[in-house]
């Protein structure tokens, strides 16, 4: 390893330097998922948060759960340390209503109870940008996007030969390494990369808040190991036609504790609960970019396998998602287009009940219209409309849509509004799985709306969401809560860059989330504040602090269970670049050594230290 690092440094120091950039100096940022096609953020009416590659590198977060919690102003809970189950809440709506895409491929796992993406398993070594689009996107993307979409764009091969390497070591015997290499010509490009994460961890289980031992850590470790790989192959058949193949794999092993009520095991050698994960994601796409229209035909295939060993024996969950999608974007007028298409999806989980597989299929047609024009005093007016029809094999058909508008009223100052409806079908796990299944569950129907006033520096958003027939976990089974559950709140955001030296970002969210019976929904913080300050002391050296405050939050519905909020936690990070190709960094997570739990009876990390080395060619 030492020889390898020295070689990387030697190669990098011989190369020419590039212009430095940071997350505050980027001139143009595009978003791909909001209307199903690439647009500049300023030209989109939706509420969009962009986490750039520069922001990821400056904060040194390693997985998607960390990025969303630290940089995305999204509430998160987790059942322990790295690799354990993590859940997010987008404007109070839980993770199973949020679609996660990576290069257009669905990452939501149908074998999970909530069919959510495994946020803590997705490493960021090859990520170029993360887009968070809040509010219903069902009219564009389908049933599992009623709360929004998290779209992850991975690195693309650039002309010539390039490479990026990173190594990191830190607390809990954490060892991280990643390598990515690419080569591209005018006609052909290839990119391959992989990452390795190994961590002794800490005990996932911890004394509950009701226990006299609350605040202590059990003396045992729950280890985590993750090996991820990605590859992209592209062939530019002509200047207008391209063929591309993408492959992503995740292999991980996670030790975890079933609950805080289970006595902790003495060592890692004992037969503690254990999960082995093998996920595979494949994509084959053909695209034609003409003068007036862009056509894309894409086939996606995702497979999921979970092997769990615990006190009850060995259990295997296998599932898959197949999708064939054809869409066409036709441009008309100067800044207007119509985008539409058809798709076929098949969701499957094997042996949900002994020797019986379960699946359902969906055939859909969708259409989006986009207009941008100058309506008042040369200021931009943007209007979008989307509509989608889904025909399900196991549920009633659904017609969904959304409308958005954005009006600039003075320079960069704007007013925007969005409203859309959604349709969430029950997951296979909720219908037929091992935990509280109910085959009679009905789909949820949602309506989300928001209005925003502000500019690129300061903005205020109010939102109001309703969920009719809310699917809720219960004993002995999942049930639909009759009536409309209501989630409302407000967001305030601020982002500015002072004297080419100091970058400041701050976000505040107020949330009021209640079911149809007026009972507050569990695990949603009433108040949340996220803030960061980065000091660019030199072009090659920066210092940053990011922090989060979580207000009142209860582990159970209707303010029952433990109070898991009312705490603040902060992280420190610094980066130094010897040149634009070789750098080192250090970070201190939870530098105040705050003790807190996001889920009652499950631990979070104490103060921890990390140091890393990066090299580019």
C-alpha positions in Angstrom: 0.0 0.0 0.0 2.8 2.4 0.9 4.5 1.8 -2.5 1.2 2.4 -4.3 0.6 5.7 -2.6 4.1 7.0 -3.3 3.7 6.1 -7.0 0.4 7.9 -7.2 2.0 11.0 -5.7 4.9 10.9 -8.0 2.7 10.6 -11.1 0.4 13.4 -10.0 3.1 15.9 -9.2 4.4 15.6 -12.8 1.2 16.6 -14.4 0.0 20.1 -15.3 -2.4 21.8 -12.9 -6.1 22.7 -13.5 -8.1 25.7 -12.4 -9.5 25.1 -8.8 -13.2 25.3 -8.2 -15.4 25.0 -5.1 -19.1 24.6 -4.5 -19.7 28.3 -4.3 -17.9 29.3 -7.6 -19.7 27.1 -10.1 -21.4 29.3 -12.7 -24.0 26.9 -14.0 -25.6 23.9 -12.4 -28.0 21.7 -14.3 -30.7 19.3 -13.1 -31.8 16.2 -15.0 -34.6 14.6 -13.1 -37.1 17.5 -12.5 -38.7 17.3 -15.9 -37.1 14.1 -17.0 -34.6 16.0 -19.1 -31.6 18.3 -18.5 -32.3 22.0 -17.6 -30.5 24.7 -15.7 -31.7 24.9 -12.1 -32.8 28.5 -12.5 -35.2 27.3 -15.3 -37.0 24.7 -13.2 -40.0 25.6 -11.0 -39.6 22.6 -8.7 -37.9 22.8 -5.3 -34.4 21.5 -6.1 -31.3 21.0 -4.0 -28.1 20.2 -5.8 -25.2 18.5 -4.0 -22.2 19.0 -6.4 -19.0 16.9 -6.7 -17.2 19.9 -5.2 -19.4 19.9 -2.1 -19.0 16.1 -1.6 -15.2 16.5 -1.8 -15.1 19.4 0.6 -17.3 17.6 3.2 -15.7 14.2 2.7 -18.9 12.2 3.3 -18.7 8.6 2.1 -22.2 7.3 1.5 -25.6 8.6 0.4 -27.1 8.6 3.9 -24.4 10.9 5.1 -24.7 13.2 2.1 -28.4 13.6 2.4 -28.3 14.2 6.1 -25.2 16.5 6.1 -25.7 18.4 2.8 -29.3 17.8 1.8 -31.2 19.2 4.7 -33.1 15.9 5.0 -34.1 14.3 8.3 -32.7 10.8 8.8 -32.8 8.0 11.3 -30.5 5.0 11.4 -30.4 1.7 13.4 -26.8 1.9 14.4 -23.5 2.5 12.6 -22.2 2.2 9.0 -24.2 -0.1 6.8 -27.2 -0.4 9.1 -30.8 0.4 8.0 -31.3 4.1 7.4 -34.5 6.0 6.6 -35.1 9.5 5.3 -38.0 11.9 5.5 -38.5 14.3 2.6 -40.8 17.1 3.9 -42.2 14.6 6.4 -42.9 11.8 3.9 -41.0 8.6 4.5 -38.4 6.9 2.3 -40.7 4.5 0.5 -42.4 7.5 -1.2 -39.0 8.7 -2.6 -37.6 7.3 -5.8 -33.8 6.9 -6.0 -32.2 6.8 -9.4 -28.6 6.3 -10.3 -27.9 7.1 -14.0 -31.6 6.4 -14.7 -31.7 3.0 -12.9 -34.1 2.5 -10.0 -32.3 1.6 -6.7 -35.4 1.1 -4.6 -35.2 -2.4 -3.2 -38.5 -4.4 -3.6 -37.4 -7.0 -1.1 -37.5 -4.5 1.8 -40.6 -3.9 3.8 -40.8 -0.3 2.5 -39.2 -1.0 -0.9 -36.8 1.9 -0.2 -33.3 2.4 -1.4 -30.5 1.3 0.9 -29.1 4.7 1.5 -26.2 3.7 3.8 -25.0 1.1 1.2 -24.5 3.5 -1.7 -20.9 4.8 -1.8 -20.1 8.2 -3.4 -16.6 7.6 -4.8 -17.9 7.9 -8.4 -20.7 10.5 -8.0 -20.6 13.7 -10.0 -23.9 15.2 -8.6 -26.9 14.4 -6.4 -30.2 16.1 -7.2 -33.0 16.2 -4.6 -36.3 17.2 -6.2 -39.0 17.7 -3.5 -42.7 17.3 -4.1 -44.6 14.8 -6.2 -42.9 13.6 -9.3 -45.3 10.8 -10.0 -46.5 12.5 -13.2 -42.9 12.1 -14.6 -41.5 9.0 -12.8 -44.3 6.9 -11.5 -45.8 5.6 -8.2 -42.8 5.5 -6.0 -42.0 9.2 -6.5 -44.9 10.9 -4.7 -42.6 12.6 -2.1 -39.8 13.4 -4.6 -36.8 12.0 -6.5 -33.2 11.7 -5.5 -31.2 11.5 -8.8 -27.6 10.5 -8.6 -25.3 11.2 -11.6 -22.1 9.3 -11.8 -18.8 10.4 -13.4 -18.4 10.4 -17.2 -15.3 9.6 -19.1 -13.4 12.7 -20.4 -11.3 12.7 -23.5 -7.8 11.2 -22.8 -6.6 9.1 -19.9 -7.6 10.0 -16.4 -7.5 8.5 -12.9 -8.7 9.3 -9.4 -7.6 7.5 -6.2 -8.5 8.0 -2.6 -7.5 6.3 0.7 -8.7 7.1 4.2 -8.1 5.7 7.7 -9.7 6.6 11.0 -11.6 5.7 14.1 -13.3 2.3 14.6 -10.4 0.9 12.5 -12.0 2.4 9.4 -10.2 1.7 6.1 -11.5 3.2 2.9 -9.9 3.0 -0.6 -11.3 3.8 -4.0 -9.9 4.0 -7.6 -11.5 5.1 -10.8 -9.9 5.2 -14.3 -11.2 6.4 -17.7 -10.2 6.7 -21.3 -12.1 8.4 -24.1 -11.7 9.3 -27.7 -14.1 10.9 -30.1 -15.7 7.6 -30.9 -15.3 5.4 -27.8 -15.1 5.8 -24.0 -14.6 3.5 -21.0 -14.7 4.2 -17.3 -14.2 1.7 -14.5 -13.9 2.1 -10.8 -14.4 0.5 -7.4 -14.4 1.2 -3.7 -13.6 -0.7 -0.5 -14.9 0.2 2.9 -14.1 -1.8 6.1 -15.0 -0.8 9.6 -15.0 -2.6 13.0 -17.9 -0.3 14.0 -19.5 -0.1 17.4 -22.4 -1.7 19.0 -25.6 -0.9 17.1 -27.7 -1.6 20.2 -27.5 0.8 23.2 -29.5 1.3 26.4 -32.9 2.9 25.7 -33.7 6.3 27.1 -35.8 4.6 29.8 -32.8 2.6 31.0 -30.6 3.8 33.9 -27.7 3.0 31.7 -28.8 5.4 29.0 -25.7 7.3 27.6 -23.4 4.3 27.8 -22.1 2.2 24.9 -22.1 -1.6 25.0 -18.7 -3.2 24.8 -19.0 -5.1 21.5 -18.6 -4.1 17.9 -20.8 -4.5 14.8 -18.5 -4.5 11.8 -19.3 -3.5 8.3 -17.7 -4.2 4.9 -18.6 -2.8 1.5 -17.1 -3.6 -1.9 -18.7 -1.6 -4.8 -17.8 -1.6 -8.5 -18.9 0.4 -11.5 -18.2 0.4 -15.3 -19.4 2.4 -18.2 -18.8 1.7 -21.9 -19.9 4.2 -24.6 -19.8 4.1 -28.4 -20.6 7.2 -30.4 -21.9 5.5 -33.5 -22.3 8.9 -35.3 -22.3 12.5 -34.1 -26.0 12.0 -33.2 -26.2 8.4 -32.1 -24.8 6.8 -29.0 -24.8 3.4 -27.4 -24.0 3.0 -23.7 -23.7 0.2 -21.2 -23.6 0.7 -17.4 -23.0 -1.8 -14.6 -23.0 -1.1 -10.9 -22.5 -3.7 -8.1 -22.7 -3.6 -4.3 -21.5 -6.4 -2.1 -21.6 -5.8 1.7 -21.6 -7.6 5.0 -23.3 -5.9 8.0 -23.3 -7.0 11.6 -26.3 -5.6 13.5 -28.3 -6.0 16.7 -32.0 -7.0 16.4 -33.0 -4.6 19.1 -31.8 -2.8 22.1 -33.7 -5.3 24.2 -31.5 -8.1 23.1 -28.5 -8.5 25.5 -25.3 -7.4 23.6 -23.0 -10.1 22.5 -19.5 -10.4 24.0 -17.5 -10.2 20.8 -17.6 -10.2 17.0 -16.9 -13.9 17.0 -20.3 -14.8 18.5 -23.3 -15.6 16.3 -24.8 -12.1 16.2 -27.4 -11.1 13.6 -25.7 -10.7 10.2 -26.7 -9.5 6.7 -25.0 -10.2 3.4 -26.1 -8.0 0.6 -25.6 -8.5 -3.2 -27.1 -5.9 -5.5 -26.6 -5.6 -9.2 -27.7 -2.8 -11.6 -27.5 -3.0 -15.4 -28.4 -0.6 -18.1 -28.3 -0.6 -21.9 -29.2 2.6 -23.6 -29.4 4.0 -27.2 -29.8 7.7 -27.7 -30.3 9.9 -30.8 -29.8 13.6 -30.4 -31.2 15.4 -33.5 -31.7 19.0 -34.4 -35.3 19.1 -33.1 -35.8 15.9 -31.1 -33.9 13.6 -28.7 -34.9 9.9 -28.6 -33.8 7.5 -26.0 -34.4 3.8 -25.6 -33.3 2.2 -22.3 -33.4 -1.2 -20.7 -32.7 -1.4 -17.0 -32.4 -4.5 -14.8 -31.8 -4.4 -11.1 -31.4 -7.5 -8.9 -31.4 -7.6 -5.1 -30.3 -10.4 -2.7 -30.2 -10.2 1.1 -29.1 -13.1 3.3 -29.9 -12.7 7.0 -28.7 -14.9 9.8 -30.1 -14.4 13.2 -31.5 -16.3 16.2 -34.4 -17.4 14.1 -32.3 -19.0 11.4 -31.2 -18.2 7.9 -33.5 -16.1 5.6 -32.9 -15.1 2.0 -34.7 -12.3 0.1 -34.4 -12.1 -3.7 -36.0 -9.6 -5.9 -35.7 -7.7 -9.2 -37.0 -4.7 -11.2 -37.0 -4.7 -14.9 -37.8 -1.6 -17.0 -38.0 -0.9 -20.7 -38.4 2.8 -21.5 -38.8 4.8 -24.7 -39.0 8.6 -24.6 -38.7 11.4 -27.1 -38.1 15.1 -26.5 -39.4 17.4 -29.3 -38.3 21.0 -29.2 -40.6 23.8 -30.6 -40.5 27.5 -30.4 -37.3 29.0 -28.9 -37.4 27.6 -25.3 -40.2 25.0 -25.4 -40.4 21.3 -25.7 -42.7 18.3 -25.4 -41.3 15.1 -23.8 -43.2 11.9 -23.8 -42.9 8.2 -23.9 -43.9 4.7 -22.7 -42.5 2.3 -20.2 -43.0 -1.3 -19.0 -41.9 -2.3 -15.4 -41.9 -5.6 -13.6 -41.3 -5.9 -9.9 -40.7 -9.3 -8.4 -39.8 -10.9 -5.0 -39.0 -14.6 -4.8 -40.5 -16.9 -2.2 -42.2 -14.2 -0.2 -44.3 -17.1 1.1 -42.6 -20.5 1.0 -42.2 -21.7 -2.6 -44.4 -18.9 -3.9 -43.1 -15.9 -5.8 -44.9 -12.6 -6.0 -44.8 -9.8 -8.6 -46.7 -7.1 -10.3 -46.4 -5.2 -13.6 -46.9 -1.7 -14.7 -47.3 -0.3 -18.2 -47.3 3.5 -18.4 -47.5 6.4 -20.9 -46.3 9.9 -19.9 -46.1 13.4 -21.3 -44.5 16.6 -20.2 -44.8 20.1 -21.7 -42.3 22.9 -20.9 -42.4 26.5 -21.8 -40.0 29.4 -21.1 -40.8 32.8 -22.4 -40.6 36.5 -21.4 -44.0 37.7 -20.2 -43.3 40.8 -18.1 -40.6 43.4 -18.8 -38.2 40.9 -20.3 -38.3 38.6 -17.2 -38.5 34.9 -17.6 -41.8 33.0 -17.1 -41.6 29.2 -16.8 -44.5 26.8 -17.0 -44.5 23.0 -16.9 -47.2 20.4 -17.1 -46.8 16.6 -16.7 -49.3 13.8 -17.0 -48.9 10.0 -16.6 -51.2 7.0 -16.9 -50.2 3.7 -15.2 -51.9 0.4 -15.8 -51.1 -2.1 -13.0 -51.5 -5.9 -13.1 -52.4 -6.0 -9.4 -53.9 -2.6 -8.6 -56.3 -0.1 -10.0 -55.0 2.0 -12.8 -53.9 5.5 -12.0 -53.8 8.9 -13.7 -51.3 11.4 -12.1 -49.9 14.7 -13.0 -48.2 17.9 -11.9 -48.2 21.6 -12.8 -45.4 24.0 -12.0 -44.8 27.7 -12.6 -42.0 30.1 -11.9 -42.1 33.9 -12.5 -39.0 36.1 -12.1 -40.2 39.5 -10.8 -36.9 41.4 -10.4 -33.5 40.2 -11.7 -32.9 36.8 -9.9 -35.8 37.3 -7.5 -38.7 34.8 -8.3 -42.0 33.4 -7.2 -42.7 29.7 -7.9 -45.5 27.2 -7.2 -46.1 23.5 -7.8 -48.9 21.0 -7.3 -49.0 17.4 -8.1 -50.8 14.2 -7.2 -49.3 10.8 -6.5 -50.3 7.1 -6.3 -48.3 4.8 -4.0 -49.0 1.1 -4.4 -48.3 -1.2 -1.4 -45.0 -3.0 -1.5 -44.7 -6.8 -1.9 -43.2 -7.0 1.6 -46.2 -5.1 3.1 -48.6 -7.4 1.2 -47.0 -10.8 1.7 -43.8 -10.4 3.7 -42.6 -11.8 7.0 -43.5 -8.7 9.1 -47.2 -7.9 9.7 -48.3 -8.6 6.1 -51.8 -7.6 4.9 -52.8 -8.8 1.4 -55.8 -6.5 1.5 -53.9 -3.2 1.6 -55.0 -0.5 -0.8 -52.8 2.1 -2.6 -52.3 5.6 -1.1 -53.3 8.7 -3.0 -51.2 11.8 -2.3 -51.3 15.5 -3.2 -48.3 17.7 -2.7 -48.1 21.5 -3.1 -45.5 24.2 -2.4 -44.9 27.9 -3.0 -41.5 29.6 -2.9 -40.4 33.2 -2.9 -36.7 34.2 -3.0 -33.6 34.2 -5.1 -30.3 32.2 -5.3 -29.2 33.6 -1.9 -32.3 33.5 0.3 -35.6 31.7 -0.2 -38.7 30.7 1.7 -40.9 27.7 0.9 -44.3 26.7 2.3 -45.5 23.2 1.6 -48.7 21.2 2.2 -49.1 17.5 1.6 -52.0 15.1 2.0 -52.0 11.3 2.0 -55.3 9.5 1.6 -55.4 5.9 2.9 -52.0 6.2 4.6 -50.3 2.8 4.9 -49.1 2.3 8.5 -47.2 -0.4 10.3 -49.1 -2.1 13.1 -49.6 -5.3 15.0 -50.7 -7.8 13.8 -50.6 -6.3 10.3 -50.2 -3.2 8.2 -53.3 -1.2 7.8 -54.7 1.8 5.8 -55.5 4.8 7.9 -58.9 5.9 6.6 -59.0 9.6 5.7 -56.4 12.2 4.8 -53.2 12.5 6.7 -51.8 16.0 6.5 -48.1 17.1 6.4 -47.4 20.8 6.3 -44.5 23.1 7.1 -42.0 25.7 5.9 -38.4 25.8 4.8 -36.0 28.7 4.8 -32.7 28.5 2.9 -29.6 30.8 2.7 -26.4 30.4 0.7 -23.8 33.0 0.1 -20.1 33.5 -0.7 -18.2 36.4 0.9 -15.1 38.1 -0.3 -14.1 35.0 -2.3 -13.1 33.5 1.0 -16.1 32.4 3.1 -19.0 30.2 2.1 -22.1 30.0 4.3 -25.1 27.7 3.9 -28.0 27.5 6.3 -31.4 25.7 6.2 -34.3 25.6 8.6 -37.3 23.3 8.4 -40.5 23.4 10.4 -42.8 20.4 10.2 -46.3 19.5 11.3 -47.1 15.9 10.4 -50.3 14.2 11.5 -52.3 11.2 10.4 -56.0 11.4 9.6 -56.9 11.0 13.3 -54.8 14.0 14.3 -52.0 11.9 15.8 -48.5 13.1 15.1 -46.4 10.8 12.9 -43.4 9.2 14.5 -39.7 10.1 14.0 -40.2 13.4 12.2 -38.4 16.3 13.9 -40.6 19.4 14.5 -37.6 21.7 13.9 -34.4 21.0 12.0 -31.5 23.4 11.3 -28.5 22.6 9.1 -25.6 25.0 8.7 -22.1 25.0 7.4 -19.2 27.5 7.1 -16.2 27.0 4.8 -13.2 29.2 5.0 -11.0 29.1 1.9 -7.8 30.3 3.5 -5.8 29.7 0.4 -6.7 28.4 -3.1 -5.2 25.1 -1.9 -6.4 25.1 1.7 -9.9 25.2 3.3 -11.4 24.7 6.7 -15.1 23.8 7.3 -17.6 23.2 10.0 -21.1 21.8 9.5 -23.7 21.2 12.1 -27.2 20.1 12.7 -29.9 20.8 15.3 -32.8 18.4 15.7 -35.8 19.7 17.7 -38.6 17.8 19.3 -38.9 14.2 17.9 -40.6 11.2 19.3 -39.9 7.5 18.6 -43.6 6.6 18.5 -46.7 8.1 17.0 -48.8 10.6 18.9 -45.8 11.7 20.9 -45.3 8.3 22.5 -42.0 6.5 23.0 -38.7 8.2 23.7 -37.9 11.8 23.0 -35.0 11.4 20.5 -34.6 15.0 19.5 -33.4 18.3 21.1 -29.7 17.8 20.4 -27.0 19.5 18.2 -24.0 17.8 16.6 -21.1 19.3 14.6 -18.4 18.1 12.3 -15.1 19.6 11.3 -13.2 19.0 8.0 -10.1 20.4 6.3 -8.6 19.9 2.9 -5.1 20.8 1.6 -4.0 20.4 -2.0 -0.3 20.2 -2.8 -1.4 21.0 -6.3 -4.6 20.4 -8.2 -3.8 16.6 -8.4 -2.6 15.6 -4.9 -4.2 16.5 -1.6 -4.7 15.4 2.0 -7.7 15.9 4.3 -8.8 15.4 7.8 -12.1 15.4 9.6 -13.5 15.1 13.0 -17.1 13.8 13.2 -19.2 14.8 16.2 -16.4 17.0 17.5 -18.4 18.0 20.6 -18.8 14.2 21.5 -22.6 14.6 21.8 -24.5 11.5 22.9 -27.7 11.1 21.0 -29.9 8.5 19.4 -32.0 8.9 16.2 -33.9 5.7 17.0 -34.5 4.7 20.7 -32.1 1.9 21.7 -29.7 2.3 18.7 -26.3 4.0 19.1 -24.6 6.7 17.1 -20.9 7.3 16.8 -18.9 9.1 19.4 -16.3 11.7 18.5 -14.2 10.1 15.7 -11.2 11.1 13.6 -10.2 10.4 10.0 -7.4 11.3 7.6 -7.2 10.8 3.9 -5.1 11.2 0.7 -6.4 11.9 -2.8 -4.6 11.8 -6.1 -5.8 12.6 -9.7 -4.3 12.2 -13.1 
